[in-house]
Amino acid sequence: MSIIINPEKCKGCGLCTDVCPGSLIAQKDHGTAYIKYPKDCWGCASCIKECHFGAIALYLGADIGGMGSQMTVSATEDTLTWNIQKRDGTKDQIIINKKESNKY
């Protein structure tokens, strides 16, 4: 499992590099983020949740039933929305209410 960084969407803010627990994300000279060691990424999704530009997606491979889909996240004060772009172009969303998710 690994992430994919879209350089066209990346704004070079550096937040993803700060939150990656494996120090796997770096920035090029002009600021665009890239993943140094894709095979070492364990898919914690910290960078995806931190990216406010939708530039980072989690690659959902066949090994976990994703068949090449990509997942990004957007957030509001009350919700997290996981956006899933499937290979065939269809999209799904999983909306999580932050206030209810850790209720129990």
C-alpha positions as CSV (number, residue, x, y, z in Angstrom):
1,M,0.0,0.0,0.0
2,S,1.3,3.4,-0.9
3,I,0.4,7.0,-1.6
4,I,0.4,8.9,-4.8
5,I,1.2,12.6,-4.9
6,N,-0.2,14.7,-7.8
7,P,2.5,17.4,-8.4
8,E,-0.1,19.5,-10.3
9,K,-2.3,19.8,-7.2
10,C,0.6,20.1,-4.6
11,K,1.1,23.7,-3.3
12,G,4.4,23.0,-1.5
13,C,3.1,23.8,2.0
14,G,5.2,21.0,3.5
15,L,2.5,19.8,6.0
16,C,2.7,16.2,4.6
17,T,6.5,16.1,5.2
18,D,5.9,17.1,8.8
19,V,3.4,14.4,9.6
20,C,4.9,11.4,7.8
21,P,6.0,9.1,10.6
22,G,8.5,7.4,8.4
23,S,10.0,10.5,6.9
24,L,9.2,9.2,3.5
25,I,8.0,12.4,1.9
26,A,10.4,15.1,0.8
27,Q,10.1,18.3,-1.2
28,K,11.8,19.1,-4.5
29,D,13.7,22.4,-4.9
30,H,10.6,24.2,-6.0
31,G,8.5,22.8,-3.1
32,T,6.5,20.1,-4.7
33,A,6.2,17.0,-2.5
34,Y,7.2,13.5,-3.6
35,I,7.5,10.2,-1.9
36,K,11.1,9.0,-1.6
37,Y,10.5,5.4,-0.8
38,P,7.0,4.3,-2.0
39,K,7.5,0.7,-1.0
40,D,8.2,1.7,2.6
41,C,4.9,3.5,3.0
42,W,2.6,1.6,5.3
43,G,-0.5,3.6,4.5
44,C,-1.1,5.4,7.8
45,A,-2.9,8.2,5.8
46,S,-1.5,11.0,8.0
47,C,-0.3,12.9,5.0
48,I,-3.7,12.4,3.2
49,K,-5.6,13.8,6.1
50,E,-3.2,16.8,6.3
51,C,-3.2,17.8,2.6
52,H,-5.8,20.5,2.1
53,F,-5.4,20.5,-1.7
54,G,-6.3,16.9,-2.5
55,A,-2.8,16.3,-3.9
56,I,-2.2,13.1,-2.0
57,A,-4.2,9.9,-2.5
58,L,-3.9,6.4,-1.0
59,Y,-3.5,3.8,-3.7
60,L,-6.0,1.0,-2.9
61,G,-4.5,-2.0,-4.6
62,A,-6.0,-5.3,-5.4
63,D,-4.5,-6.8,-2.2
64,I,-7.1,-4.9,-0.1
65,G,-9.9,-5.0,-2.6
66,G,-9.4,-1.6,-4.1
67,M,-8.4,-2.7,-7.6
68,G,-6.4,0.4,-8.3
69,S,-8.7,3.0,-6.8
70,Q,-7.4,6.1,-5.2
71,M,-8.7,7.7,-2.0
72,T,-8.4,11.3,-0.8
73,V,-9.9,13.1,2.1
74,S,-11.5,16.4,2.7
75,A,-12.5,17.8,6.1
76,T,-14.9,20.3,7.7
77,E,-15.1,21.1,11.4
78,D,-17.6,18.3,11.9
79,T,-16.9,15.7,9.2
80,L,-14.2,13.8,7.4
81,T,-15.1,12.8,3.8
82,W,-13.2,10.0,2.2
83,N,-13.4,10.4,-1.6
84,I,-12.8,7.2,-3.6
85,Q,-12.0,7.5,-7.3
86,K,-12.4,4.1,-8.9
87,R,-10.4,3.0,-12.0
88,D,-13.6,3.0,-14.1
89,G,-14.2,6.7,-13.2
90,T,-17.0,6.2,-10.7
91,K,-16.8,7.8,-7.3
92,D,-17.8,6.8,-3.8
93,Q,-17.8,8.8,-0.5
94,I,-17.5,7.8,3.1
95,I,-18.6,10.6,5.4
96,I,-17.6,10.4,9.0
97,N,-19.0,12.6,11.7
98,K,-16.1,13.6,13.9
99,K,-18.2,14.1,17.0
100,E,-19.8,10.7,16.8
101,S,-16.8,8.6,15.6
102,N,-15.2,8.2,19.0
103,K,-18.3,8.2,21.0
104,Y,-17.9,4.7,22.5
